[in-house]
Amino acid sequence: MRPAPEALYEAAVKKLFPRGDYWDAQFADPESDVSLFAKATAAELFRFRGRMADLYGEGRIGTAYETLGDWERVLLGAPNPWLDVAERRALLAAVGEGGAGVDMIREAGQSFGLDVTDVGLPFRPAFFGHARFGVDPLADATGFFVVVVRAFDAGAGRRREFEAHVESRVLVANIVHFIYDEGVSDGGNVS
């Protein structure tokens, strides 16, 4: 999305002026106030439109550069200037994709130097008590799940950051347990 050539902006600005011999004479003289005004206005419009294209790119995590720190501050809580741009974008993409799912947890693990080997729900919800047909239970099926995340850590992983990231993505009623293996990785087979 690049702007049109600057000459087209100047032609468009000139069309905003009234028609007639006086205006034609003004535009015929390249040093007249009207010609200089049209040229300066076209240059500013061209610059503005060029910047709009840049800002359009900054509005997407995959192409952001100037606003990368702001994206991180909003989505991650703080900027990560010590990481390279690709790593920063990968972390942001993991956050920006929506709620927690197996793929998001696995990608977040990779971003934080961990190999997520399993994500599971060991307990199934059940409803007891006074549940009857046509009466809503106290909680729905999304309530109070226990999520177990098993990951391999070769020693360079950032466990605390990974845990905070995953916990910020799951539902409030989800209880997440993290189990770390420090032996040999099985290659990240996630169920």
N, CA, C and O of each residue as an XYZ file, in Angstrom:
764
protein
N       0.844     -1.174      0.000
C       0.000      0.000      0.000
C       0.893      1.241      0.000
O       1.052      1.900      1.028
N       1.450      1.541     -1.115
C       2.313      2.714     -1.271
C       1.502      3.863     -1.866
O       0.547      3.621     -2.604
N       1.868      5.114     -1.556
C       1.126      6.259     -2.097
C       1.360      6.429     -3.592
O       2.337      5.935     -4.153
N       0.438      7.138     -4.211
C       0.572      7.465     -5.630
C       1.755      8.414     -5.796
O       2.214      8.996     -4.814
N       2.261      8.583     -7.033
C       3.368      9.522     -7.249
C       2.991     10.939     -6.789
O       1.828     11.336     -6.857
N       3.977     11.677     -6.329
C       3.737     13.013     -5.777
C       3.091     13.948     -6.797
O       2.304     14.816     -6.418
N       3.404     13.792     -8.066
C       2.825     14.650     -9.117
C       1.306     14.511     -9.171
O       0.607     15.482     -9.460
N       0.793     13.319     -8.896
C      -0.664     13.134     -8.887
C      -1.308     13.890     -7.733
O      -2.426     14.387     -7.868
N      -0.620     13.982     -6.602
C      -1.148     14.759     -5.483
C      -1.188     16.240     -5.829
O      -2.146     16.938     -5.497
N      -0.138     16.717     -6.501
C      -0.121     18.128     -6.890
C      -1.256     18.433     -7.870
O      -1.908     19.471     -7.757
N      -1.492     17.545     -8.820
C      -2.604     17.741     -9.764
C      -3.942     17.747     -9.027
O      -4.831     18.530     -9.365
N      -4.091     16.885     -8.030
C      -5.340     16.826     -7.264
C      -5.543     18.105     -6.450
O      -6.665     18.603     -6.356
N      -4.470     18.639     -5.860
C      -4.575     19.888     -5.090
C      -4.969     21.031     -6.013
O      -5.795     21.865     -5.641
N      -4.402     21.084     -7.194
C      -4.726     22.155     -8.144
C      -6.193     22.120     -8.549
O      -6.787     23.166     -8.811
N      -6.784     20.931     -8.604
C      -8.196     20.807     -8.968
C      -9.128     21.355     -7.883
O     -10.309     21.592     -8.138
N      -8.601     21.553     -6.686
C      -9.414     22.108     -5.608
C      -9.609     23.622     -5.739
O     -10.505     24.194     -5.119
N      -8.769     24.257     -6.543
C      -8.877     25.707     -6.743
C      -9.954     26.009     -7.785
O     -10.283     25.154     -8.606
N     -10.507     27.240     -7.750
C     -11.511     27.613     -8.771
C     -10.904     27.627    -10.169
O      -9.686     27.691    -10.332
N     -11.759     27.569    -11.157
C     -11.299     27.632    -12.547
C     -11.325     29.086    -13.016
O     -12.039     29.934    -12.480
N     -10.535     29.323    -14.014
C     -10.545     30.666    -14.598
C      -9.163     31.110    -14.997
O      -8.166     30.469    -14.666
N      -9.111     32.241    -15.729
C      -7.861     32.761    -16.259
C      -6.893     33.151    -15.151
O      -5.691     32.911    -15.265
N      -7.414     33.759    -14.062
C      -6.545     34.177    -12.969
C      -5.790     32.977    -12.393
O      -4.578     33.043    -12.187
N      -6.505     31.891    -12.137
C      -5.892     30.711    -11.516
C      -4.957     29.995    -12.484
O      -3.919     29.464    -12.087
N      -5.338     29.989    -13.756
C      -4.452     29.394    -14.757
C      -3.120     30.151    -14.820
O      -2.060     29.539    -14.952
N      -3.180     31.484    -14.724
C      -1.963     32.309    -14.750
C      -1.130     32.042    -13.492
O       0.098     32.003    -13.564
N      -1.784     31.860    -12.346
C      -1.062     31.574    -11.103
C      -0.304     30.243    -11.201
O       0.856     30.145    -10.801
N      -0.972     29.239    -11.734
C      -0.332     27.926    -11.843
C       0.714     27.878    -12.958
O       1.601     27.024    -12.933
N       0.622     28.779    -13.931
C       1.612     28.841    -14.998
C       2.950     29.346    -14.466
O       4.004     28.991    -14.995
N       2.912     30.170    -13.423
C       4.137     30.688    -12.808
C       4.534     29.749    -11.660
O       3.850     29.715    -10.637
N       5.633     28.981    -11.813
C       6.011     28.019    -10.770
C       6.441     28.668     -9.449
O       6.531     27.982     -8.431
N       6.708     29.991     -9.452
C       7.122     30.683     -8.235
C       5.988     31.473     -7.575
O       6.220     32.156     -6.578
N       4.767     31.392     -8.112
C       3.653     32.118     -7.491
C       3.276     31.452     -6.173
O       3.555     30.273     -5.952
N       2.641     32.225     -5.308
C       2.235     31.699     -4.007
C       1.309     30.486     -4.163
O       1.414     29.515     -3.414
N       0.418     30.554     -5.128
C      -0.544     29.466     -5.336
C       0.182     28.196     -5.796
O      -0.131     27.103     -5.325
N       1.140     28.329     -6.704
C       1.901     27.172     -7.176
C       2.731     26.578     -6.046
O       2.781     25.360     -5.876
N       3.384     27.448     -5.274
C       4.190     26.969     -4.145
C       3.313     26.297     -3.078
O       3.702     25.292     -2.483
N       2.116     26.874     -2.848
C       1.189     26.273     -1.885
C       0.750     24.880     -2.357
O       0.738     23.931     -1.574
N       0.392     24.766     -3.638
C      -0.048     23.473     -4.189
C       1.081     22.449     -4.099
O       0.846     21.292     -3.748
N       2.298     22.871     -4.414
C       3.450     21.958     -4.362
C       3.724     21.518     -2.917
O       3.957     20.336     -2.666
N       3.696     22.468     -1.964
C       3.948     22.133     -0.557
C       2.842     21.234      0.006
O       3.126     20.293      0.747
N       1.612     21.516     -0.335
C       0.495     20.695      0.134
C       0.588     19.288     -0.438
O       0.342     18.313      0.271
N       0.940     19.176     -1.708
C       1.098     17.860     -2.327
C       2.226     17.082     -1.665
O       2.104     15.878     -1.437
N       3.326     17.767     -1.354
C       4.453     17.093     -0.698
C       4.038     16.580      0.679
O       4.401     15.467      1.059
N       3.283     17.377      1.424
C       2.831     16.946      2.749
C       1.840     15.786      2.642
O       1.902     14.849      3.438
N       0.934     15.839      1.675
C      -0.006     14.729      1.460
C       0.742     13.454      1.082
O       0.409     12.365      1.548
N       1.751     13.603      0.237
C       2.559     12.451     -0.175
C       3.273     11.843      1.031
O       3.278     10.625      1.211
N       3.877     12.704      1.856
C       4.560     12.232      3.061
C       3.570     11.546      4.007
O       3.859     10.482      4.555
N       2.410     12.160      4.189
C       1.384     11.601      5.072
C       0.912     10.241      4.573
O       0.800      9.298      5.356
N       0.636     10.135      3.280
C       0.178      8.853      2.714
C       1.271      7.794      2.811
O       0.977      6.624      3.058
N       2.523      8.187      2.619
C       3.630      7.241      2.779
C       3.718      6.748      4.208
O       3.977      5.568      4.447
N       3.507      7.634      5.151
C       3.549      7.259      6.562
C       2.357      6.370      6.916
O       2.475      5.487      7.766
N       1.216      6.594      6.273
C       0.054      5.736      6.521
C       0.374      4.295      6.143
O      -0.016      3.368      6.852
N       1.072      4.102      5.047
C       1.458      2.758      4.634
C       2.391      2.132      5.670
O       2.275      0.947      5.983
N       3.316      2.934      6.199
C       4.214      2.433      7.247
C       3.423      2.051      8.493
O       3.655      0.996      9.084
N       2.498      2.903      8.886
C       1.708      2.637     10.082
C       0.779      1.438      9.890
O       0.482      0.720     10.845
N       0.329      1.226      8.672
C      -0.473      0.039      8.377
C       0.351     -1.220      8.675
O      -0.165     -2.185      9.239
N       1.615     -1.205      8.298
C       2.504     -2.321      8.597
C       2.766     -2.452     10.086
O       2.908     -3.565     10.592
N       2.833     -1.333     10.796
C       3.052     -1.361     12.238
C       1.831     -1.899     12.979
O       1.940     -2.298     14.139
N       0.694     -1.914     12.338
C      -0.529     -2.411     12.963
C      -0.619     -3.924     12.968
O      -1.610     -4.472     13.450
N       0.374     -4.609     12.453
C       0.400     -6.063     12.424
C       1.683     -6.552     13.090
O       2.773     -6.043     12.826
N       1.532     -7.531     13.942
C       2.677     -8.042     14.694
C       3.780     -8.545     13.765
O       4.961     -8.336     14.041
N       3.413     -9.198     12.682
C       4.399     -9.787     11.786
C       5.236     -8.786     11.026
O       6.302     -9.144     10.525
N       4.788     -7.525     10.919
C       5.546     -6.514     10.187
C       5.908     -5.313     11.049
O       6.556     -4.387     10.561
N       5.511     -5.304     12.305
C       5.811     -4.172     13.199
C       7.312     -4.084     13.449
O       7.991     -5.100     13.596
N       7.809     -2.873     13.493
C       9.209     -2.646     13.838
C       9.326     -1.476     14.820
O       9.851     -1.625     15.923
N       8.828     -0.313     14.399
C       8.897      0.868     15.254
C       8.081      0.704     16.529
O       8.490      1.175     17.590
N       6.944      0.048     16.439
C       6.034     -0.068     17.581
C       6.168     -1.402     18.305
O       5.315     -1.745     19.124
N       7.216     -2.156     18.018
C       7.403     -3.467     18.635
C       7.417     -3.381     20.164
O       6.811     -4.212     20.840
N       8.103     -2.383     20.700
C       8.136     -2.197     22.148
C       6.761     -1.910     22.734
O       6.436     -2.364     23.831
N       5.953     -1.149     21.991
C       4.600     -0.854     22.461
C       3.719     -2.104     22.428
O       2.942     -2.344     23.352
N       3.842     -2.897     21.363
C       3.106     -4.165     21.295
C       3.459     -5.032     22.503
O       2.579     -5.599     23.151
N       4.765     -5.127     22.798
C       5.214     -5.963     23.918
C       4.714     -5.417     25.251
O       4.304     -6.181     26.125
N       4.747     -4.109     25.403
C       4.285     -3.507     26.657
C       2.817     -3.827     26.904
O       2.431     -4.126     28.034
N       2.002     -3.769     25.866
C       0.567     -4.025     26.011
C       0.277     -5.518     26.153
O      -0.473     -5.912     27.047
N       0.852     -6.353     25.295
C       0.507     -7.773     25.286
C       1.339     -8.633     26.227
O       0.864     -9.661     26.709
N       2.582     -8.221     26.495
C       3.459     -9.041     27.336
C       3.768     -8.409     28.693
O       4.321     -9.068     29.574
N       3.413     -7.143     28.863
C       3.666     -6.476     30.127
C       4.936     -5.650     30.151
O       5.056     -4.736     30.966
N       5.883     -5.946     29.284
C       7.143     -5.191     29.221
C       7.841     -5.492     27.901
O       7.684     -6.583     27.352
N       8.616     -4.528     27.384
C       9.365     -4.768     26.150
C      10.533     -5.729     26.385
O      11.026     -5.856     27.505
N      10.962     -6.393     25.333
C      12.084     -7.340     25.386
C      13.174     -6.914     24.404
O      13.438     -7.639     23.445
N      13.818     -5.762     24.612
C      14.778     -5.261     23.621
C      16.014     -6.130     23.452
O      16.722     -5.977     22.457
N      16.305     -7.032     24.377
C      17.488     -7.882     24.282
C      17.295     -9.028     23.283
O      18.273     -9.644     22.859
N      16.031     -9.322     22.900
C      15.768    -10.365     21.908
C      15.855     -9.775     20.514
O      15.687     -8.568     20.336
N      16.121    -10.623     19.518
C      16.123    -10.096     18.160
C      14.677     -9.933     17.688
O      13.751    -10.449     18.314
N      14.493     -9.216     16.585
C      13.165     -8.857     16.107
C      12.313    -10.093     15.832
O      11.125    -10.103     16.154
N      12.898    -11.132     15.243
C      12.130    -12.346     14.934
C      11.610    -13.015     16.201
O      10.465    -13.466     16.238
N      12.440    -13.084     17.240
C      12.004    -13.682     18.505
C      10.910    -12.850     19.157
O       9.950    -13.392     19.704
N      11.060    -11.538     19.097
C      10.056    -10.652     19.685
C       8.721    -10.818     18.971
O       7.672    -10.871     19.614
N       8.755    -10.899     17.645
C       7.516    -11.086     16.889
C       6.893    -12.446     17.173
O       5.669    -12.558     17.244
N       7.719    -13.485     17.337
C       7.198    -14.823     17.638
C       6.496    -14.836     18.988
O       5.430    -15.436     19.123
N       7.077    -14.183     19.986
C       6.430    -14.101     21.297
C       5.106    -13.360     21.198
O       4.105    -13.788     21.772
N       5.101    -12.259     20.477
C       3.872    -11.487     20.319
C       2.815    -12.262     19.543
O       1.629    -12.194     19.864
N       3.244    -12.997     18.525
C       2.284    -13.786     17.742
C       1.645    -14.855     18.606
O       0.456    -15.139     18.455
N       2.407    -15.453     19.507
C       1.856    -16.473     20.396
C       0.790    -15.873     21.303
O      -0.199    -16.536     21.615
N       0.977    -14.643     21.723
C      -0.003    -13.974     22.581
C      -1.197    -13.503     21.775
O      -2.340    -13.630     22.213
N      -0.935    -12.962     20.600
C      -1.990    -12.330     19.827
C      -2.956    -13.267     19.136
O      -3.908    -12.802     18.511
N      -2.747    -14.574     19.225
C      -3.585    -15.511     18.493
C      -4.887    -15.858     19.187
O      -5.734    -16.518     18.587
N      -5.074    -15.447     20.399
C      -6.320    -15.768     21.083
C      -6.052    -16.574     22.324
O      -4.961    -16.516     22.890
N      -7.041    -17.326     22.748
C      -6.965    -18.077     23.997
C      -5.973    -19.209     23.937
O      -5.368    -19.489     22.902
N      -5.823    -19.856     25.085
C      -4.855    -20.940     25.194
C      -5.384    -22.189     24.525
O      -6.523    -22.595     24.757
N      -4.586    -22.777     23.722
C      -4.853    -24.058     23.109
C      -3.545    -24.816     23.084
O      -2.499    -24.262     23.420
N      -3.592    -26.067     22.692
C      -2.376    -26.884     22.677
C      -1.313    -26.245     21.789
O      -0.146    -26.177     22.175
N      -1.705    -25.777     20.604
C      -0.728    -25.163     19.697
C      -0.115    -23.901     20.297
O       1.095    -23.692     20.204
N      -0.948    -23.058     20.911
C      -0.434    -21.837     21.521
C       0.535    -22.158     22.643
O       1.582    -21.521     22.756
N       0.201    -23.142     23.477
C       1.077    -23.514     24.594
C       2.396    -24.079     24.064
O       3.460    -23.772     24.601
N       2.332    -24.904     23.010
C       3.553    -25.464     22.428
C       4.435    -24.354     21.838
O       5.644    -24.340     22.066
N       3.834    -23.428     21.084
C       4.606    -22.336     20.490
C       5.189    -21.419     21.560
O       6.319    -20.948     21.430
N       4.420    -21.168     22.617
C       4.934    -20.346     23.716
C       6.122    -21.048     24.374
O       7.117    -20.408     24.714
N       6.014    -22.357     24.551
C       7.127    -23.114     25.119
C       8.379    -22.958     24.286
O       9.462    -22.735     24.827
N       8.245    -23.072     22.967
C       9.398    -22.906     22.080
C       9.975    -21.501     22.208
O      11.193    -21.323     22.213
N       9.098    -20.504     22.310
C       9.559    -19.121     22.434
C      10.348    -18.895     23.715
O      11.250    -18.058     23.757
N      10.005    -19.649     24.766
C      10.692    -19.488     26.045
C      11.754    -20.557     26.277
O      12.218    -20.725     27.405
N      12.150    -21.288     25.223
C      13.239    -22.253     25.319
C      12.843    -23.592     25.913
O      13.700    -24.305     26.436
N      11.574    -23.951     25.848
C      11.083    -25.212     26.402
C      10.448    -26.047     25.299
O       9.953    -25.508     24.309
N      10.463    -27.353     25.471
C       9.842    -28.275     24.525
C       8.620    -28.878     25.210
O       8.758    -29.786     26.028
N       7.421    -28.383     24.885
C       6.193    -28.881     25.508
C       5.908    -30.263     24.941
O       5.719    -30.421     23.735
N       5.877    -31.261     25.817
C       5.706    -32.648     25.390
C       4.290    -33.159     25.589
O       3.907    -34.146     24.960
N       3.486    -32.509     26.456
C       2.120    -32.974     26.677
C       1.290    -31.862     27.308
O       1.766    -31.122     28.169
N       0.056    -31.761     26.868
C      -0.932    -30.877     27.486
C      -2.169    -31.728     27.689
O      -2.714    -32.275     26.730
N      -2.610    -31.843     28.918
C      -3.734    -32.728     29.173
C      -4.703    -32.193     30.199
O      -4.382    -31.298     30.981
N      -5.905    -32.762     30.181
C      -6.960    -32.469     31.145
C      -7.231    -33.772     31.905
O      -8.063    -34.564     31.462
N      -6.560    -34.018     33.027
C      -6.673    -35.314     33.695
C      -8.018    -35.556     34.379
O      -8.373    -36.704     34.646
N      -8.756    -34.510     34.662
C     -10.039    -34.670     35.355
C     -11.159    -34.154     34.468
O     -11.017    -33.120     33.815
N     -12.254    -34.866     34.446
C     -13.420    -34.457     33.666
C     -14.446    -33.818     34.594
O     -14.627    -34.278     35.721
N     -15.122    -32.762     34.137
C     -16.118    -32.126     35.005
C     -17.345    -33.023     35.177
O     -17.699    -33.795     34.285
N     -17.974    -32.906     36.321
C     -19.204    -33.647     36.600
C     -20.139    -32.729     37.369
O     -19.699    -31.853     38.113
N     -21.420    -32.941     37.180
C     -22.416    -32.142     37.879
C     -23.176    -33.046     38.832
O     -23.648    -34.118     38.453
N     -23.286    -32.599     40.065
C     -23.979    -33.376     41.085
C     -25.035    -32.501     41.750
O     -25.148    -31.312     41.453
N     -25.782    -33.084     42.625
C     -26.695    -32.304     43.452
C     -28.046    -32.129     42.811
O     -28.658    -33.083     42.331
N     -28.500    -30.895     42.810
C     -29.873    -30.603     42.419
C     -30.023    -30.240     40.946
O     -30.913    -29.463     40.600
N     -29.179    -30.778     40.073
C     -29.298    -30.491     38.651
C     -30.520    -31.218     38.100
O     -30.642    -32.433     38.255
N     -31.408    -30.494     37.469
C     -32.619    -31.061     36.877
C     -32.771    -30.525     35.461
O     -32.165    -29.517     35.098
N     -33.580    -31.206     34.674
C     -33.871    -30.766     33.318
C     -34.476    -29.366     33.367
O     -35.425    -29.130     34.114
N     -33.933    -28.428     32.572
C     -34.475    -27.075     32.508
C     -33.923    -26.139     33.568
O     -34.292    -24.965     33.597
N     -33.042    -26.629     34.445
C     -32.460    -25.782     35.477
C     -30.958    -25.709     35.209
O     -30.290    -26.734     35.069
N     -30.441    -24.493     35.141
C     -29.015    -24.324     34.868
C     -28.190    -24.771     36.067
O     -28.521    -24.436     37.205
N     -27.103    -25.535     35.824
C     -26.215    -25.902     36.932
C     -25.419    -24.686     37.388
O     -25.427    -23.645     36.730
N     -24.733    -24.823     38.515
C     -23.930    -23.739     39.072
C     -22.822    -23.300     38.107
O     -22.529    -22.109     38.011
N     -22.220    -24.223     37.412
C     -21.140    -23.913     36.483
C     -21.372    -24.676     35.197
O     -22.025    -25.719     35.185
N     -20.837    -24.148     34.126
C     -20.960    -24.884     32.872
C     -19.741    -25.780     32.686
O     -18.879    -25.857     33.561
N     -19.675    -26.445     31.561
C     -18.618    -27.432     31.327
C     -17.241    -26.804     31.202
O     -16.245    -27.527     31.215
N     -17.146    -25.471     31.079
C     -15.828    -24.839     30.994
C     -15.270    -24.505     32.365
O     -14.133    -24.043     32.456
N     -16.003    -24.715     33.407
C     -15.578    -24.290     34.737
C     -14.631    -25.257     35.410
O     -14.790    -26.471     35.289
N     -13.661    -24.740     36.106
C     -12.786    -25.466     37.017
C     -12.109    -26.687     36.405
O     -12.199    -27.791     36.942
N     -11.440    -26.483     35.292
C     -10.625    -27.531     34.684
C      -9.224    -27.475     35.249
O      -8.706    -26.397     35.540
N      -8.619    -28.619     35.402
C      -7.206    -28.707     35.750
C      -6.461    -29.028     34.453
O      -6.771    -30.011     33.780
N      -5.484    -28.199     34.110
C      -4.694    -28.382     32.900
C      -3.269    -28.729     33.339
O      -2.663    -28.014     34.137
N      -2.751    -29.827     32.813
C      -1.382    -30.232     33.137
C      -0.527    -30.031     31.893
O      -0.821    -30.574     30.827
N       0.534    -29.244     32.043
C       1.467    -28.971     30.953
C       2.795    -29.615     31.324
O       3.401    -29.267     32.338
N       3.242    -30.549     30.505
C       4.524    -31.219     30.729
C       5.485    -30.705     29.669
O       5.168    -30.682     28.479
N       6.673    -30.291     30.125
C       7.647    -29.723     29.195
C       9.038    -30.226     29.529
O       9.350    -30.553     30.675
N       9.864    -30.279     28.495
C      11.272    -30.636     28.642
C      12.075    -29.347     28.713
O      11.899    -28.452     27.886
N      12.957    -29.255     29.703
C      13.795    -28.070     29.873
C      15.254    -28.514     29.893
O      15.698    -29.199     30.814
N      15.989    -28.111     28.857
C      17.401    -28.476     28.769
C      18.280    -27.574     29.627
O      19.504    -27.705     29.617
N      17.665    -26.665     30.366
C      18.425    -25.801     31.252
C      18.431    -24.347     30.836
O      18.732    -23.479     31.656
N      18.108    -24.054     29.589
C      18.125    -22.670     29.111
C      16.726    -22.071     29.069
O      16.557    -20.911     28.693
N      15.715    -22.863     29.456
C      14.340    -22.385     29.393
C      14.033    -21.339     30.447
O      14.648    -21.299     31.513
N      13.082    -20.507     30.129
C      12.660    -19.456     31.059
C      11.303    -19.868     31.621
O      10.257    -19.416     31.155
N      11.341    -20.733     32.628
C      10.139    -21.350     33.173
C       9.142    -20.329     33.719
O       7.958    -20.386     33.385
N       9.593    -19.420     34.531
C       8.679    -18.454     35.175
C       7.933    -17.623     34.118
O       6.725    -17.414     34.225
N       8.660    -17.155     33.108
C       8.031    -16.359     32.055
C       7.021    -17.199     31.276
O       5.935    -16.724     30.944
N       7.385    -18.448     30.987
C       6.487    -19.358     30.273
C       5.217    -19.590     31.083
O       4.115    -19.519     30.539
N       5.360    -19.865     32.371
C       4.202    -20.121     33.225
C       3.288    -18.898     33.304
O       2.067    -19.024     33.212
N       3.877    -17.726     33.473
C       3.078    -16.500     33.540
C       2.345    -16.269     32.226
O       1.191    -15.842     32.219
N       3.017    -16.551     31.118
C       2.413    -16.363     29.798
C       1.212    -17.303     29.620
O       0.144    -16.863     29.195
N       1.377    -18.577     29.936
C       0.286    -19.549     29.775
C      -0.858    -19.209     30.724
O      -2.020    -19.223     30.316
N      -0.549    -18.908     31.975
C      -1.597    -18.603     32.951
C      -2.379    -17.352     32.569
O      -3.554    -17.231     32.913
N      -1.744    -16.420     31.863
C      -2.466    -15.220     31.436
C      -3.404    -15.508     30.278
O      -4.282    -14.698     29.980
N      -3.234    -16.657     29.616
C      -4.033    -16.988     28.439
C      -5.206    -17.921     28.725
O      -6.187    -17.921     27.983
N      -5.117    -18.709     29.784
C      -6.186    -19.672     30.061
C      -7.344    -18.969     30.749
O      -7.216    -17.833     31.205
N      -8.475    -19.658     30.818
C      -9.632    -19.106     31.505
C      -9.336    -18.951     32.988
O      -8.507    -19.672     33.543
N     -10.006    -18.025     33.613
C      -9.781    -17.752     35.029
C     -10.023    -18.994     35.878
O      -9.321    -19.211     36.865
N     -11.001    -19.808     35.509
C     -11.356    -20.984     36.299
C     -10.460    -22.192     36.011
O     -10.689    -23.267     36.566
N      -9.453    -22.037     35.163
C      -8.527    -23.133     34.878
C      -7.375    -23.118     35.867
O      -6.816    -22.066     36.175
N      -7.033    -24.288     36.356
C      -5.909    -24.446     37.264
C      -4.818    -25.151     36.463
O      -5.019    -26.267     35.983
N      -3.666    -24.504     36.319
C      -2.600    -25.041     35.471
C      -1.467    -25.563     36.348
O      -0.976    -24.867     37.238
N      -1.065    -26.795     36.079
C       0.088    -27.393     36.748
C       1.169    -27.618     35.696
O       0.888    -28.113     34.604
N       2.393    -27.256     36.027
C       3.521    -27.415     35.120
C       4.445    -28.494     35.667
O       4.816    -28.468     36.841
N       4.810    -29.430     34.821
C       5.742    -30.494     35.176
C       6.891    -30.414     34.180
O       6.686    -30.403     32.967
N       8.118    -30.359     34.728
C       9.286    -30.221     33.871
C      10.142    -31.479     33.932
O      10.460    -31.988     35.007
N      10.502    -31.963     32.759
C      11.429    -33.082     32.632
C      12.767    -32.500     32.224
O      12.834    -31.589     31.398
N      13.828    -33.026     32.802
C      15.155    -32.509     32.480
C      16.060    -33.576     31.906
O      17.279    -33.407     31.859
N      15.468    -34.677     31.469
C      16.259    -35.759     30.862
C      16.406    -35.515     29.379
O      16.760    -34.420     28.942
N      16.130    -36.549     28.615
C      16.226    -36.476     27.163
C      14.844    -36.193     26.604
O      13.871    -36.840     26.990
N      14.752    -35.229     25.695
C      13.471    -34.866     25.093
C      13.004    -35.939     24.131
O      13.817    -36.577     23.463
N      11.688    -36.139     24.060
C      11.143    -37.108     23.100
C      10.739    -36.421     21.799
O      10.017    -37.003     20.989
N      11.201    -35.182     21.592
C      10.941    -34.496     20.330
C       9.701    -33.646     20.336
O       9.298    -33.156     19.282
N       9.076    -33.449     21.484
C       7.926    -32.549     21.541
C       6.627    -33.150     21.072
O       5.780    -32.432     20.541
N       6.435    -34.461     21.251
C       5.168    -35.064     20.864
C       4.089    -34.586     21.821
O       4.123    -34.883     23.015
N       3.132    -33.840     21.282
C       2.062    -33.270     22.081
C       0.781    -34.013     21.773
O       0.404    -34.173     20.612
N       0.112    -34.466     22.828
C      -1.164    -35.172     22.593
C      -2.291    -34.207     22.419
O      -3.432    -34.620     22.214
